[in-house]
Amino acid sequence: MTDNKTPRQKLGQKGEDLAAAYLEENGIRVLERNYHFMKAEIDIIAYNGRQIIFVEVKTRTKTYFGNPEEAVTKKKKESMYQAAEAWLYERKMDGAPVRFDIISVVMKPNSPPEITHFEAAFWHL
């Protein structure tokens, strides 16, 4: 079986793997990864014992043009809100406390990955 992922997709997958491991190492349980609703996607859905956390992971190899978290646009936030509402509805969890986080991963060659977790990075629901 061949891997048809582009280098960019492989980088994103590696960043999501690192982010999921980071969350679990910090006592946050990963419930689901790569949840899709229509054209919207949420990279990681997790639970910290108090609230459902919807996480966008942004991974870069360089920061010349800005930090990864700066790439989370208003359009991306809106699509995350839509997907989060669908996820909650499907699981009959409407009204559950939620939070939207961003995890920034910078993977420079010959260096350990730099992971930055922005808790409650934005709100909507």
ZAMIRO-788375 format. One record per residue: x, y, z of N, C-alpha, C, O, CB in turn. Coordinates in steps of 0.02 Angstrom, whole numbers. Each point is the difference from the previous one (the first is absolute). Glycine has a CB too. Example, Ala and Ser with C-alpha at 12.3 -4.5 7.8 and 13.67 -1.06 7.14 Angstrom:
2
+--------+--------+--------+--------+--------+--------+--------+--------+--------+--------+--------+--------+--------+--------+--------+
!   n.px !   n.py !   n.pz !  ca.px !  ca.py !  ca.pz !   c.px !   c.py !   c.pz !   o.px !   o.py !   o.pz !  cb.px !  cb.py !  cb.pz !
+--------+--------+--------+--------+--------+--------+--------+--------+--------+--------+--------+--------+--------+--------+--------+
!    660 !   -284 !    390 !    -45 !     59 !      0 !     45 !     60 !      0 !     52 !     -1 !     33 !   -147 !    -58 !     29 !
!     77 !    112 !    -98 !     42 !     59 !      3 !    -39 !     55 !     37 !     25 !     55 !      8 !     34 !    -87 !   -116 !
+--------+--------+--------+--------+--------+--------+--------+--------+--------+--------+--------+--------+--------+--------+--------+
This chain:
125
+--------+--------+--------+--------+--------+--------+--------+--------+--------+--------+--------+--------+--------+--------+--------+
!   n.px !   n.py !   n.pz !  ca.px !  ca.py !  ca.pz !   c.px !   c.py !   c.pz !   o.px !   o.py !   o.pz !  cb.px !  cb.py !  cb.pz !
+--------+--------+--------+--------+--------+--------+--------+--------+--------+--------+--------+--------+--------+--------+--------+
!     42 !    -59 !      0 !    -42 !     59 !      0 !     45 !     62 !      0 !     45 !      6 !     41 !   -138 !    -68 !     20 !
!     80 !    107 !   -106 !     41 !     61 !     -5 !    -30 !     56 !     40 !    -60 !      3 !     13 !     98 !    -38 !   -126 !
!      7 !     80 !    133 !    -21 !     58 !     39 !     -7 !     59 !    -49 !     49 !     23 !    -28 !      8 !    -65 !    134 !
!   -119 !     65 !   -116 !    -12 !     53 !    -48 !      0 !     70 !     31 !    -21 !     48 !    -32 !    -45 !   -129 !    -33 !
!     89 !     87 !    127 !      0 !     65 !     33 !     57 !     43 !    -27 !     54 !    -24 !    -16 !   -104 !    -28 !    119 !
!     35 !    117 !   -108 !     50 !     48 !    -20 !     47 !     13 !     59 !    -17 !    -16 !     57 !    -63 !     70 !   -141 !
!    139 !    -26 !     71 !     45 !     18 !     56 !    -35 !     45 !     52 !     11 !     -7 !     60 !     87 !     -4 !   -138 !
!   -139 !     57 !     54 !    -37 !     44 !     45 !    -49 !    -39 !     44 !     -6 !     13 !     59 !     17 !     79 !   -143 !
!    -46 !   -141 !     54 !    -47 !    -41 !     38 !     37 !    -43 !     51 !    -23 !     -9 !     57 !    -55 !      7 !   -155 !
!    136 !    -24 !     78 !     40 !    -40 !     47 !     24 !     42 !     59 !      0 !    -23 !     57 !     37 !    -50 !   -152 !
!    -16 !    135 !     81 !     21 !     46 !     53 !    -59 !     14 !     47 !      8 !     -2 !     61 !     78 !     54 !   -138 !
!   -144 !    -39 !     49 !    -60 !     13 !     41 !    -18 !    -60 !     43 !    -18 !      9 !     59 !    -22 !     69 !   -147 !
!     45 !   -138 !     60 !    -15 !    -61 !     38 !     49 !     -9 !     57 !    -20 !    -17 !     56 !    -27 !    -36 !   -159 !
!    111 !     66 !     91 !     51 !     -6 !     52 !    -15 !     51 !     56 !      6 !    -16 !     59 !     80 !    -23 !   -145 !
!   -104 !    101 !     67 !    -17 !     51 !     49 !    -60 !    -21 !     42 !     -1 !     11 !     61 !     47 !     76 !   -137 !
!    -97 !   -116 !     44 !    -59 !    -22 !     37 !     17 !    -58 !     47 !    -26 !     -3 !     56 !    -47 !     39 !   -152 !
!    117 !    -81 !     74 !     21 !    -55 !     44 !     36 !     28 !     61 !    -12 !    -22 !     56 !     23 !    -54 !   -155 !
!     34 !    124 !     88 !     36 !     31 !     57 !    -48 !     36 !     46 !      7 !     -3 !     61 !     95 !     15 !   -133 !
!   -151 !     24 !     44 !    -48 !     37 !     40 !    -43 !    -48 !     42 !    -12 !     14 !     59 !     10 !     77 !   -145 !
!    -20 !   -146 !     56 !    -41 !    -48 !     37 !     41 !    -30 !     58 !    -25 !     -8 !     55 !    -41 !    -19 !   -160 !
!    129 !     10 !     92 !     43 !    -27 !     52 !     11 !     51 !     55 !      0 !    -17 !     59 !     56 !    -57 !   -143 !
!    -46 !    137 !     65 !      9 !     54 !     49 !    -61 !      6 !     46 !      7 !      5 !     61 !     66 !     57 !   -144 !
!   -133 !    -63 !     53 !    -61 !      5 !     40 !     -4 !    -58 !     50 !    -13 !     11 !     59 !    -45 !     48 !   -155 !
!     69 !   -119 !     72 !     -6 !    -58 !     43 !     53 !      1 !     56 !    -14 !    -19 !     56 !    -32 !    -47 !   -153 !
!    106 !     90 !     81 !     53 !      6 !     50 !    -19 !     50 !     54 !     26 !     -2 !     56 !     59 !    -28 !   -143 !
!   -130 !     76 !     69 !    -22 !     51 !     47 !    -69 !    -14 !     30 !    -34 !     45 !     24 !    102 !     37 !    -88 !
!    -87 !   -145 !     62 !    -62 !    -22 !     34 !    -64 !     16 !    -37 !    -54 !     -2 !     30 !    115 !     17 !     73 !
!    -57 !      1 !   -167 !    -60 !     15 !    -39 !    -13 !    -60 !    -47 !     43 !    -19 !    -39 !    -21 !    146 !     44 !
!    -81 !   -154 !      1 !    -17 !    -61 !    -38 !    -23 !     18 !    -71 !    -45 !     40 !     -9 !     13 !    -97 !    116 !
!     64 !     27 !   -156 !    -20 !     10 !    -70 !    -59 !    -46 !    -14 !      4 !    -61 !      8 !    115 !     92 !    -43 !
!   -174 !      0 !     14 !    -61 !    -38 !    -15 !     -4 !    -20 !    -73 !    -23 !    -55 !    -17 !    -35 !    115 !    109 !
!     80 !    -15 !   -135 !     -7 !    -13 !    -72 !     49 !     44 !    -37 !     19 !     55 !     22 !   -141 !    -85 !     -9 !
!    144 !      5 !    -71 !     44 !     40 !    -43 !    -29 !      4 !    -70 !    -32 !    -46 !    -24 !    133 !     11 !     92 !
!    -89 !     92 !   -100 !    -21 !     12 !    -69 !    -74 !    -11 !    -11 !    -21 !    -37 !    -45 !    134 !      4 !     10 !
!   -154 !     66 !     77 !    -72 !     -3 !     -7 !    -21 !     45 !    -57 !     19 !     59 !     -3 !    -34 !    -84 !    126 !
!    -25 !     -2 !   -168 !    -25 !     39 !    -58 !    -75 !      8 !      3 !    -36 !    -46 !     17 !    130 !      4 !    -86 !
!   -116 !    102 !     53 !    -71 !     15 !     -8 !     -6 !     45 !    -60 !     24 !     56 !      0 !    -49 !    -68 !    125 !
!     -8 !    -14 !   -177 !     -3 !     34 !    -64 !     72 !     17 !    -21 !     41 !    -46 !     -6 !   -158 !     95 !     31 !
!    133 !     14 !    -36 !     69 !     17 !    -21 !     43 !     21 !     59 !     59 !     16 !     -9 !   -104 !     19 !   -101 !
!     17 !    -36 !    170 !     37 !     22 !     59 !     37 !    -59 !     32 !    -22 !    -58 !     -5 !    -63 !    149 !     24 !
!    141 !    -75 !     13 !     38 !    -52 !     35 !     25 !     27 !     66 !     18 !     59 !      6 !     15 !   -111 !   -115 !
!    -31 !      8 !    159 !     32 !     15 !     64 !     56 !    -51 !      8 !    -12 !    -60 !     -5 !    -95 !    110 !     58 !
!    167 !    -25 !    -42 !     58 !    -44 !      4 !     -4 !    -48 !     60 !     10 !    -60 !     -8 !     57 !    148 !    -48 !
!    -81 !    -60 !    115 !     -2 !    -41 !     61 !    -59 !     23 !     43 !    -12 !     60 !      9 !    138 !    -77 !    -12 !
!   -163 !    -32 !     28 !    -52 !     13 !     49 !     21 !    -36 !     64 !     15 !    -59 !     -1 !   -108 !     71 !    -88 !
!     96 !     26 !    144 !     27 !    -28 !     62 !    -45 !     19 !     59 !    -48 !     38 !     -7 !    165 !    -32 !    -40 !
!   -100 !    -35 !    105 !    -38 !     13 !     61 !     48 !      5 !     59 !     43 !    -44 !      9 !   -144 !    -16 !    -56 !
!     94 !    112 !     86 !     46 !     11 !     57 !    -34 !    -13 !     68 !     28 !     18 !     52 !     33 !     65 !   -122 !
!   -119 !   -114 !     69 !    -35 !    -13 !     62 !    -51 !     53 !     18 !    -42 !     -9 !     44 !    142 !    -51 !     -5 !
!    -97 !    116 !    -74 !    -46 !     56 !     12 !    -36 !     23 !    -64 !    -57 !     21 !      2 !    130 !     14 !     93 !
!    -38 !    -40 !   -151 !    -29 !     26 !    -62 !     27 !    -38 !    -60 !     53 !    -31 !      1 !    -65 !    144 !     52 !
!    -27 !   -109 !   -107 !     20 !    -27 !    -64 !     46 !     52 !    -32 !    -16 !     60 !     -1 !    -92 !   -130 !    -13 !
!    164 !     48 !    -13 !     48 !     46 !    -30 !      6 !    -17 !    -74 !     17 !    -56 !    -19 !     47 !     68 !    128 !
!    -78 !     38 !   -150 !      8 !     -7 !    -73 !     65 !     34 !    -18 !     10 !     60 !     13 !   -137 !    -62 !    -34 !
!    173 !    -36 !    -10 !     68 !     23 !    -10 !     17 !      5 !    -75 !    -11 !    -47 !    -38 !     43 !     -3 !    148 !
!     -6 !    107 !   -129 !     29 !     10 !    -66 !     76 !     -4 !      8 !     29 !     35 !     41 !   -127 !     37 !    -82 !
!    129 !   -115 !      1 !     73 !     -7 !      1 !     29 !     32 !    -62 !    -22 !    -16 !    -56 !     14 !    -91 !    124 !
!     56 !    150 !    -59 !     35 !     31 !    -56 !     74 !    -17 !      6 !     31 !     10 !     52 !   -115 !     84 !    -60 !
!    112 !   -121 !    -46 !     70 !    -22 !      0 !     38 !     35 !    -56 !    -25 !      7 !    -55 !     -9 !   -119 !    103 !
!     94 !    133 !    -31 !     44 !     33 !    -49 !     71 !    -24 !     12 !     18 !    -25 !     53 !    -94 !    127 !    -59 !
!    118 !    -93 !    -46 !     71 !    -15 !      7 !     40 !     65 !      8 !     58 !     -1 !     20 !    -73 !   -103 !    -88 !
!    -16 !    160 !     51 !     33 !     66 !      6 !    -51 !     50 !     27 !    -60 !    -11 !     -4 !    139 !    -16 !    -93 !
!    -53 !     81 !    124 !    -44 !     53 !     25 !     14 !     66 !    -36 !    -17 !     54 !     26 !     10 !   -111 !     86 !
!     38 !     54 !   -170 !     16 !     61 !    -37 !    -62 !     43 !    -13 !      3 !     62 !      4 !     92 !   -122 !    -58 !
!   -150 !     28 !     40 !    -61 !     36 !    -19 !    -51 !      2 !     57 !    -59 !     12 !    -11 !     79 !    -45 !   -107 !
!      3 !     21 !    179 !    -44 !      1 !     58 !     -2 !    -67 !     35 !     21 !    -51 !    -27 !    -88 !    139 !    -28 !
!     40 !    -87 !    114 !     -6 !    -60 !     40 !    -60 !    -41 !    -24 !    -48 !     28 !    -27 !    101 !     30 !    125 !
!    -52 !   -123 !    -87 !    -54 !    -43 !    -25 !    -70 !     22 !     23 !    -47 !     -1 !    -39 !    128 !    -91 !     37 !
!    -86 !    112 !     65 !    -66 !     18 !     27 !    -31 !     60 !    -36 !    -61 !      9 !      2 !     97 !    -53 !    108 !
!      5 !     85 !   -141 !    -25 !     58 !    -36 !    -38 !    -19 !    -64 !    -34 !     41 !    -30 !    129 !     25 !     77 !
!    -88 !   -129 !    -67 !    -33 !    -24 !    -60 !    -72 !    -23 !     12 !    -34 !    -23 !    -47 !    145 !    -10 !      4 !
!   -135 !     38 !    104 !    -70 !    -19 !     15 !    -43 !     60 !    -16 !     -4 !     48 !     39 !     38 !   -132 !     52 !
!    -66 !     81 !   -148 !    -40 !     56 !    -25 !    -70 !      1 !     29 !    -23 !    -48 !     32 !     90 !     44 !   -137 !
!   -101 !     59 !     94 !    -71 !      5 !     21 !    -41 !    -54 !    -34 !    -45 !    -29 !     31 !     58 !    154 !    -14 !
!      0 !   -138 !    -80 !    -36 !    -52 !    -37 !     12 !    -69 !     32 !    -47 !    -39 !      6 !     57 !    107 !   -112 !
!     51 !    -82 !    126 !     15 !    -64 !     33 !    -36 !     -5 !     66 !    -28 !    -53 !     17 !    140 !     50 !    -73 !
!   -113 !     57 !     94 !    -36 !      0 !     64 !    -74 !    -14 !    -11 !    -29 !    -40 !     36 !    113 !    122 !     11 !
!   -114 !    -49 !    -96 !    -71 !    -11 !    -14 !    -14 !    -72 !    -19 !    -50 !    -29 !     22 !     41 !    148 !    -60 !
!     53 !   -150 !     -2 !    -11 !    -70 !    -19 !      8 !    -46 !     60 !    -34 !    -50 !      6 !     74 !     76 !   -123 !
!      6 !     -8 !    163 !      8 !    -39 !     61 !    -62 !      4 !     43 !    -22 !    -50 !     29 !    145 !     69 !    -33 !
!   -153 !     41 !     10 !    -61 !      8 !     39 !    -55 !    -45 !    -28 !    -35 !    -34 !     37 !     67 !    153 !     -9 !
!    -38 !   -118 !    -95 !    -52 !    -40 !    -32 !     11 !    -75 !     14 !    -47 !    -36 !     17 !     35 !    124 !   -108 !
!     74 !   -111 !     83 !     15 !    -70 !     12 !     -9 !    -18 !     75 !    -24 !    -54 !     16 !    105 !     56 !   -113 !
!    -62 !     44 !    141 !     -8 !    -13 !     72 !    -73 !     -7 !     18 !    -19 !    -45 !     38 !    124 !    109 !    -15 !
!   -147 !    -20 !    -50 !    -72 !     -5 !     13 !    -28 !    -67 !    -25 !    -41 !    -30 !     34 !     32 !    155 !    -42 !
!     32 !   -147 !    -50 !    -23 !    -64 !    -27 !     23 !    -58 !     44 !    -38 !    -46 !     15 !     41 !     94 !   -131 !
!     60 !    -46 !    137 !     28 !    -53 !     42 !    -40 !     -4 !     66 !    -18 !    -55 !     21 !    133 !     72 !    -72 !
!   -128 !     40 !     82 !    -38 !      1 !     62 !    -71 !    -25 !    -10 !    -26 !    -39 !     41 !     96 !    135 !     -1 !
!   -102 !    -75 !    -94 !    -68 !    -21 !    -15 !     -4 !    -76 !    -12 !    -44 !    -34 !     27 !     22 !    147 !    -78 !
!     70 !   -139 !     12 !      0 !    -72 !    -15 !      7 !    -42 !     63 !    -26 !    -56 !      2 !     76 !     82 !   -113 !
!    -17 !      0 !    160 !     12 !    -37 !     62 !    -47 !     20 !     57 !      9 !    -19 !     57 !    110 !      9 !    -92 !
!   -170 !     49 !     17 !    -49 !     24 !     48 !     33 !     35 !     59 !    -18 !    -11 !     58 !    -58 !    -82 !    -92 !
!    124 !    136 !     18 !     37 !     36 !     52 !     -9 !     76 !     -8 !     42 !     39 !     23 !     42 !   -133 !    -18 !
!   -138 !    115 !    -39 !    -13 !     71 !     -7 !      1 !     33 !     69 !    -27 !    -27 !     48 !    -43 !      7 !   -151 !
!    102 !     76 !    108 !      4 !     36 !     63 !     58 !    -19 !     44 !     11 !     30 !     52 !   -132 !    -21 !    -58 !
!    160 !    -60 !    -15 !     59 !    -19 !     39 !     51 !     57 !     -2 !      4 !     35 !    -50 !    -23 !   -159 !     24 !
!     57 !    133 !     79 !     51 !     52 !      0 !     54 !    -18 !    -51 !     24 !    -56 !     -3 !    -47 !     84 !    125 !
!     42 !     22 !   -163 !     49 !    -12 !    -52 !     54 !     54 !      1 !     -7 !     53 !     30 !    -81 !   -109 !   -100 !
!    142 !     40 !     36 !     56 !     47 !     -8 !     31 !    -12 !    -68 !      2 !    -56 !    -24 !     19 !     60 !    151 !
!      4 !     50 !   -158 !     34 !     -6 !    -64 !     74 !     19 !     10 !     16 !     56 !     20 !   -123 !    -29 !    -84 !
!    151 !    -75 !     51 !     72 !     10 !      9 !     36 !     -3 !    -67 !    -26 !    -25 !    -50 !     18 !    -25 !    165 !
!     68 !     77 !   -114 !     46 !     -7 !    -57 !     65 !    -29 !     28 !     24 !     21 !     52 !    -76 !     78 !   -116 !
!     78 !   -148 !     28 !     67 !    -25 !     16 !     44 !     15 !    -59 !    -13 !    -22 !    -57 !    -32 !    -70 !    134 !
!     98 !    128 !    -63 !     49 !     20 !    -51 !     60 !    -47 !      6 !     27 !    -10 !     54 !    -65 !    132 !    -50 !
!     59 !   -150 !    -61 !     57 !    -44 !     -1 !     50 !     26 !    -52 !    -17 !      8 !    -59 !    -54 !   -108 !     95 !
!    132 !    114 !    -14 !     53 !     21 !    -45 !     52 !    -55 !      0 !     30 !    -16 !     51 !    -50 !    141 !    -30 !
!     31 !   -154 !    -80 !     47 !    -55 !     -7 !     59 !     21 !    -44 !     -1 !     -9 !    -60 !    -93 !    -74 !     73 !
!    144 !    112 !     19 !     61 !     22 !    -35 !     48 !    -60 !     -5 !      4 !    -40 !     46 !    -19 !    160 !     -5 !
!     51 !   -125 !    -96 !     48 !    -55 !     -7 !     52 !      2 !     56 !     22 !     53 !     22 !    -39 !    -51 !   -146 !
!     35 !    -62 !    147 !     52 !     -8 !     51 !    -17 !     31 !     67 !     44 !     15 !     40 !     38 !    -17 !   -131 !
!   -146 !     12 !    105 !    -23 !     27 !     64 !    -62 !    -38 !     22 !    -38 !    -25 !    -41 !     85 !    140 !     14 !
!    -56 !   -119 !     93 !    -63 !    -31 !     22 !    -59 !     45 !    -19 !      8 !     61 !     -5 !     51 !   -119 !    101 !
!   -118 !     29 !   -106 !    -58 !     40 !    -17 !    -17 !     50 !     55 !      7 !    -15 !     60 !    -51 !    -80 !   -130 !
!     22 !    154 !     51 !    -22 !     51 !     47 !    -76 !     -2 !      0 !    -32 !     15 !    -51 !    135 !     59 !     32 !
!   -132 !    -93 !     75 !    -73 !     -5 !      6 !    -25 !     54 !     47 !     23 !      5 !     57 !    -19 !   -130 !    -79 !
!    -51 !    165 !     -3 !    -30 !     53 !     41 !    -76 !    -11 !      1 !    -31 !     -6 !    -53 !    125 !     88 !     26 !
!   -122 !    -86 !     87 !    -72 !    -12 !      8 !    -34 !     64 !     20 !     14 !     28 !     54 !      7 !   -149 !    -22 !
!    -66 !    145 !    -74 !    -40 !     60 !     15 !    -69 !    -23 !     23 !    -43 !    -17 !    -41 !    107 !     88 !    -45 !
!    -74 !    -71 !    151 !    -65 !    -21 !     28 !    -50 !     57 !     -9 !     17 !     59 !      7 !     40 !   -137 !     77 !
!   -119 !     59 !    -99 !    -53 !     49 !    -10 !     23 !     55 !    -47 !     -7 !     60 !     14 !    -38 !    -84 !    101 !
!     71 !      4 !   -172 !     28 !     46 !    -49 !    -54 !     44 !    -31 !     13 !     57 !    -20 !     78 !   -139 !     -3 !
!   -151 !     56 !     19 !    -57 !     38 !    -26 !    -64 !    -31 !     24 !     -1 !    -58 !     21 !     66 !     93 !   -124 !
!   -120 !      3 !    100 !    -64 !    -22 !     25 !    -55 !     11 !    -51 !      7 !     42 !    -45 !     31 !    -17 !    161 !
!    -91 !    -61 !   -108 !    -59 !     11 !    -43 !    -62 !    -28 !     32 !    -49 !     36 !     11 !    121 !    -38 !   -111 !
!    -71 !    -63 !    114 !    -62 !    -34 !     24 !    -23 !     27 !     66 !    -51 !    -23 !     27 !     86 !    -78 !    -87 !
+--------+--------+--------+--------+--------+--------+--------+--------+--------+--------+--------+--------+--------+--------+--------+
